[in-house]
Amino acid sequence: MEYQEIKSWMNALEREKSDPTATCIETHGAWIVLHGAFAYKIKKPVNLGFLDFSTLEKRAFFCEEEVRLNRRLTDIYLGVIALYRERDHWFQGPVANFPDKVPTEFVVLMHRIDPQLQMDVLLEAGKVENRHILSIAQQLSAFHQSAAIAAQKPLARDLKKDFDDISTVVPMVRKLAGDVFAEGIQEMVGVAGQLLTRLEKRIEERNALGWVRDVHGDVHSGNIFLTEVPIIFDCIEFNRHFREVDVLSEIAFLCMDLERLGRKDLSDLLLQAYLDDIEAISEPLDRDLLLYYKLYRLNVRIKVKSIQAAQHASDTEKVSAYQKEMQEYFGLLSEYLIEGEERLGDQ
């Protein structure tokens, strides 16, 4: 399904029931149509290497996986429906209702939540309170303690391979943010490699202790709604390798995101409240590992923003927004590199 078809379908929805707030949000892997009381998520027919939605069969499978996995944390996921098109007529519903029809596309159906309640939006407005952070920490610690222990556990060399993949977007970063930032990525890869060498034995110990679990994989402020009880949504369904991680990797992501937005106070509160419930840090080297995972999560966000900027190269407004975010990430990178050098100097 292509974007022009998305627009055609949205027009059909409009004819059924007018919604002046209807909109379409685009990510690097999906379109999310907000209309009426529902959100409809349609996976893009793309293969980005780490994500492959290139066939209708794959998109159907990963729609089901998205619902199954996200229901571990929230009840906003209602199920999977199919879209059908006959000439200019669109209709939708469960596949079982149309046994003689071939679906045009598969869609994850969710309750619609006001985007203004997204945590990143409220952070920018200065409206995130300690109580929100404490509630999120409690949810994550309970989820992590109940999550299944992963069968496949990464070694230091596997983590290094994942980290070094950032080199694939260095040309995009150079074009988007300049030579200094591109060189910063190379420095980040070097510091991360040194940390992993130091942490090799500790990573194996944590693997044996069961800290690598099937968790969310993508907990950042854009994937949390601050309703009365915070809603953590949009976990990684497309690649279990990115979801089956050390729990420190998960909490490091949200800590990094809070620090990017200038709220280290909230990051410290989140980490301490989380650790009060689950003893995920028990050795001094675990603090080094936490820093490595912050660097890794920063790495991932730089890569994602580079891909998004490349996808919208002709849209100067969007590219400018990605450049602004990139500046924030690289400001934080400088702080992490200083901390990394200090930690490596202490060994």
C-alpha positions in Angstrom: 0.0 0.0 0.0 1.4 3.4 -1.0 0.7 6.8 0.5 -1.7 7.8 -2.3 -3.8 4.9 -1.4 -3.7 5.9 2.3 -5.0 9.3 1.2 -7.8 7.6 -0.8 -8.8 5.5 2.1 -8.8 8.5 4.5 -11.1 10.3 2.0 -13.4 7.3 2.2 -13.4 7.5 6.0 -14.2 11.2 5.8 -17.3 10.4 3.6 -18.4 7.9 6.2 -18.0 10.2 9.2 -16.5 13.7 9.2 -13.6 14.2 11.7 -11.9 17.6 11.5 -9.1 16.3 13.7 -8.3 13.4 11.4 -4.6 13.2 10.5 -1.9 10.9 9.3 1.4 10.5 11.1 4.4 9.0 9.3 7.3 7.1 10.8 10.2 5.4 9.0 8.2 2.1 9.0 4.5 3.0 9.2 1.6 5.4 8.7 -0.7 6.0 11.6 -4.1 7.3 10.6 -6.0 9.0 13.5 -9.7 9.2 12.8 -12.6 9.3 15.1 -12.1 7.2 18.2 -9.5 4.9 16.5 -5.9 4.9 15.4 -5.1 2.7 12.4 -1.5 1.7 11.9 -0.4 0.6 8.4 3.1 -0.8 7.9 5.0 0.6 5.0 6.0 -1.9 2.2 9.7 -1.4 2.9 12.8 -3.4 3.7 15.3 -1.4 5.8 17.5 -4.4 6.7 16.7 -4.4 10.4 13.0 -4.2 9.5 11.3 -6.1 6.6 7.7 -5.3 5.7 8.2 -5.8 2.0 5.4 -8.4 1.4 1.7 -8.4 2.4 2.3 -11.7 4.2 5.0 -10.2 6.3 2.9 -7.2 7.2 0.0 -9.4 8.2 2.3 -11.5 10.5 3.9 -8.5 12.1 0.5 -6.8 12.6 -0.5 -9.8 14.7 2.8 -9.8 16.5 2.4 -6.1 17.3 -1.0 -6.6 19.0 0.2 -9.7 20.9 3.3 -8.1 22.3 1.9 -4.7 23.1 -1.0 -6.2 25.0 1.6 -7.2 27.7 1.7 -3.6 28.7 -1.6 -1.9 27.5 -5.1 -2.6 26.5 -5.3 0.1 23.8 -4.6 -2.5 21.1 -7.9 -3.8 19.7 -6.8 -6.3 17.1 -5.9 -6.6 13.4 -8.3 -5.8 10.6 -8.0 -6.0 6.8 -8.6 -3.2 4.3 -10.2 -4.1 0.9 -10.6 -2.0 -2.2 -12.9 -2.6 -5.2 -12.4 0.2 -7.7 -13.1 3.4 -5.7 -14.9 1.6 -2.9 -13.1 0.9 0.4 -14.3 -1.4 3.2 -12.7 -3.0 6.2 -13.1 -5.6 8.9 -11.8 -9.0 10.1 -10.6 -11.3 7.4 -13.1 -13.9 8.5 -16.0 -11.6 7.5 -14.8 -11.5 3.8 -13.7 -15.1 3.0 -13.9 -14.5 -0.7 -12.0 -11.3 -0.8 -8.3 -10.6 -1.1 -7.1 -8.0 1.4 -5.4 -4.8 0.0 -3.7 -4.3 3.4 -3.6 -5.3 7.0 -4.1 -2.7 9.8 -3.4 -2.6 13.6 -6.5 -1.1 15.2 -6.1 0.8 18.4 -8.0 3.2 20.7 -7.0 6.7 19.7 -5.2 8.7 22.4 -4.7 12.5 22.2 -1.1 13.0 20.7 -0.8 16.0 23.0 -0.6 13.5 25.9 2.6 12.0 24.5 5.4 12.3 27.0 7.8 14.0 24.6 5.2 16.7 24.0 4.6 17.3 27.7 8.3 17.3 28.4 8.8 20.1 25.9 6.0 22.0 27.7 7.5 21.4 31.1 4.4 19.4 32.3 6.0 16.1 33.3 5.9 15.6 37.0 7.7 13.3 39.4 4.5 11.2 39.9 4.6 10.3 36.2 8.2 9.1 36.4 7.5 7.0 39.5 4.5 5.4 37.8 6.5 4.6 34.7 9.4 3.1 36.8 6.9 0.9 38.7 5.4 -0.3 35.4 8.7 -1.1 33.8 10.1 -2.9 36.9 7.0 -5.1 37.2 7.0 -5.8 33.5 10.7 -6.7 33.4 10.4 -9.0 36.4 7.6 -10.9 34.7 9.1 -10.9 31.2 10.4 -14.2 29.8 14.1 -14.8 29.9 15.5 -14.7 26.4 16.8 -18.0 24.9 19.5 -16.2 22.8 21.7 -13.9 24.9 24.2 -11.5 23.2 27.9 -11.6 23.9 30.1 -8.5 23.9 31.1 -9.2 20.3 27.4 -9.3 19.2 26.8 -6.0 20.9 29.9 -4.5 19.2 28.5 -5.7 15.8 25.2 -4.0 16.5 26.9 -0.8 17.6 29.3 -0.6 14.7 26.3 -0.7 12.3 26.1 3.1 12.9 28.8 3.5 10.3 26.2 2.8 7.6 24.7 6.2 8.2 27.8 8.3 8.6 27.5 9.7 5.1 23.9 10.8 5.9 25.0 12.3 9.2 27.8 14.2 7.5 25.3 15.6 5.0 22.7 16.4 7.7 24.9 17.7 10.5 28.4 18.2 9.2 31.9 16.8 9.5 32.2 17.4 13.3 29.2 15.2 14.0 30.3 12.5 11.6 33.7 12.4 13.4 31.8 12.3 16.7 30.2 9.0 15.6 33.7 7.5 15.0 34.8 8.6 18.5 31.6 7.1 19.9 32.3 3.8 18.2 35.8 3.8 19.7 34.7 4.5 23.3 31.9 1.9 23.1 34.4 -0.7 21.8 36.7 -0.1 24.8 33.8 -0.3 27.2 32.7 -3.6 25.7 36.2 -5.0 26.0 36.2 -4.1 29.7 32.6 -5.5 30.2 33.0 -8.8 28.3 33.0 -11.0 31.4 30.3 -9.0 33.2 28.0 -9.3 30.2 28.4 -13.1 30.3 27.6 -13.1 34.0 24.5 -11.0 33.5 23.4 -13.4 30.8 23.7 -16.3 33.1 21.8 -14.4 35.8 18.8 -14.0 33.4 18.9 -10.2 32.9 18.4 -10.6 29.1 14.6 -10.7 28.7 11.9 -10.4 26.1 10.9 -6.8 26.9 9.6 -3.7 25.0 12.7 -2.7 23.1 11.8 0.9 22.3 10.9 2.7 25.5 11.4 6.4 24.9 9.2 9.5 25.6 7.5 9.4 22.2 6.1 5.9 23.0 4.5 6.8 26.3 1.1 8.6 26.8 0.8 10.4 30.2 -2.8 9.5 30.9 -4.0 9.0 34.5 -2.0 5.8 34.4 0.8 6.1 31.9 0.5 4.0 28.7 3.6 2.5 27.3 3.0 1.4 23.7 4.6 0.6 20.3 7.1 -2.1 21.3 9.4 -3.7 18.8 7.6 -6.5 17.0 9.6 -6.6 13.7 12.9 -7.9 15.1 13.2 -9.9 18.3 16.9 -9.3 18.4 16.2 -5.7 19.3 13.5 -6.6 21.8 15.4 -9.4 23.7 17.9 -7.3 25.6 19.4 -6.7 29.0 16.8 -4.8 31.1 19.5 -2.1 31.6 19.3 -1.4 27.9 15.6 -0.7 28.2 15.8 1.6 31.2 18.9 3.3 29.6 16.9 4.3 26.6 14.4 6.4 28.6 17.1 7.8 30.8 19.0 8.9 27.7 15.9 10.4 26.2 15.1 12.4 29.3 18.7 13.6 29.4 18.5 14.7 25.8 15.6 16.9 26.7 17.6 18.5 29.6 15.8 16.6 32.4 18.6 14.7 34.1 16.7 15.2 37.3 13.9 13.0 35.9 16.4 10.5 34.5 18.0 10.1 37.9 14.6 9.7 39.6 13.5 7.1 37.1 16.6 5.0 37.5 16.6 5.2 41.3 12.8 4.3 41.5 13.4 1.4 39.1 16.3 0.1 41.0 14.4 0.3 44.3 12.0 -2.4 42.8 14.5 -4.5 40.8 18.2 -5.0 41.6 19.4 -4.7 38.0 22.6 -3.0 39.2 24.6 -5.0 41.7 28.2 -4.6 40.7 30.3 -1.5 39.9 30.8 -2.6 36.3 27.0 -2.5 35.9 27.3 1.3 35.9 29.7 1.1 33.0 27.3 -1.1 31.2 24.5 1.4 31.8 26.6 4.0 30.1 27.4 1.7 27.2 23.6 1.2 26.7 23.0 4.9 26.8 25.6 5.3 24.1 23.9 2.5 22.1 20.5 4.0 22.4 21.9 7.3 21.3 23.4 5.5 18.4 20.0 4.0 17.4 18.2 7.3 17.6 20.9 9.0 15.4 20.5 6.2 12.9 16.7 6.5 12.9 16.7 10.2 12.5 19.2 9.9 9.6 17.0 7.4 7.8 13.9 9.6 8.3 15.8 12.7 7.0 16.8 10.7 3.9 13.2 9.6 3.3 12.1 13.3 3.4 15.1 14.9 1.8 12.8 17.2 -0.3 10.8 18.4 2.7 13.0 21.2 4.1 10.8 21.7 7.2 11.0 18.1 8.2 14.8 17.9 7.5 15.2 21.1 9.7 13.4 19.4 12.5 15.6 16.3 12.2 18.7 18.5 12.2 17.4 20.1 15.5 17.0 16.7 17.1 20.5 15.7 15.8 22.0 18.7 17.6 20.4 17.6 20.8 21.7 14.0 20.4 25.2 15.2 19.7 25.2 17.6 22.6 24.4 14.6 24.8 27.0 12.5 23.0 29.7 14.9 24.1 28.7 14.4 27.7 28.7 10.7 27.4 32.1 10.6 25.7 33.6 12.6 28.6 32.0 10.2 31.1 33.2 7.2 29.1 36.8 8.5 29.0 36.7 9.0 32.8 35.4 5.5 33.4 38.0 3.9 31.1 40.7 6.0 32.9 39.6 4.5 36.2 40.3 0.9 35.2 
